[in-house]
Amino acid sequence: MFQERTTGQPIGWGGRQHSTISIGDRLTVGYVITVGYVIAPEAWGRGYATEVAIASVAHAFGILGARHLYASVLSTNVASRRVLEKAGSSVHCEIDHGEHVEVVYAIRR
């Protein structure tokens, strides 16, 4: 959980976590470290998600010694996709779920 710097108001949560990624028959990555974040709409556009994503990458690689880091986002979420790219991730694959397309990002140390 994190807060707005000047007011101390909670504005979101995020960081890294361990997850299992299995994408149909095409890809089974297994138990990996992922990065994620949720920001309150009134705090969008202030750089908080980018800050959390970059800090998560640094912690996963620097402290945990991870070799890869993953994240997924809906293809239509352009702002979140840009955040992941600013943190150094690139598109690993796209999965068409019929009603939406999920984009899996990856970054390697």
N, C-alpha and C positions, 0 to 999 in steps of 0.2 A: 504494500500500500504506500502511496506517496501523496504529498500535499503541495498545494500552491505555496511558493516561497514566501510571499509577503503576508498572506492572510492565514496560512496554516490550514486552510480548508482542504479536506480530502478531495482529490480530483481523479484518482485512478489507482490501478494496480498493475503490476507487470514484473517481468524478470524472466529468469530461466527456470525450466523444470525438466524432469525426466518424463519422457513419453514413449509410447510404442507407435511407430509409424508403419502401417501396412496398407498399401494402396492396390487393392485388387490383385490380379494375377501378374501385373506388370512390375511391381516394385514392393519389396519387403525390406525395409531399412532396419527394423528391429527397435531395440531400446536405445533411445538417443536423447540428447539434450536439445530442447526446443526453447525458443524465445517467444514471448507473447506480451500483450499489453492491452489494457482497456482504459480509455480516457473519457471523462465526462464531456459531453458535447460542448458545454460552455468553455472548456479549456482547449478545444481543438485549435490547431494552428499556432501554438505557442512553443513548439519544439519539445514538449514533454515526452512524447512517444519516441522520438529520435534519441533523446537523452537516455531513456530506459533501454532502448535496443542497443545502443553503442556500449553502455555500461554492462549489459548482459553478455555481449560478445567478448568484451575485455575480461570479464570474470570467468566465463566458461573456458577461454583459452589460457589466460594468465594464471588463474588460481586453481581451476579444476583440471587443467591439462587436457581439455577436450580436443579432439582432432577435427570434428565436424559439428556444426550447429544448424538446426533446421527451424523453419517457421512456415505456417500456411495461412493463406488469406483468400478471400473471395476475389475473383478476377475483376469485379466491378469496384473494389475498394482501392481506388487509385492513390489516395493519400497514404494508406497503410503500406501499399506496395512501394511507394517512394521512400517511406521510413526504412523499410528493410534494405532497400538499395543503398541508402545513405549509410547504413550500418555495415555495408560491405557484402551483403548477400546478393545472389543472382538466382534466376529461375532455374530450378532443378527439373521440374516437370509440371504439367497441367493435367488435372483430372476432371473429365466431364461427368458430372453427376446427374445429367439430364436437366434438372431445374436450375442448376448453377454450375459454374466452373471454379474449382479450387486450384490455386496456384501454390506449389510447394517451393519454397526458397531454401537455399543451402549456402553455407560458407565453410570453407576449409581453412584450417590454420596454415 
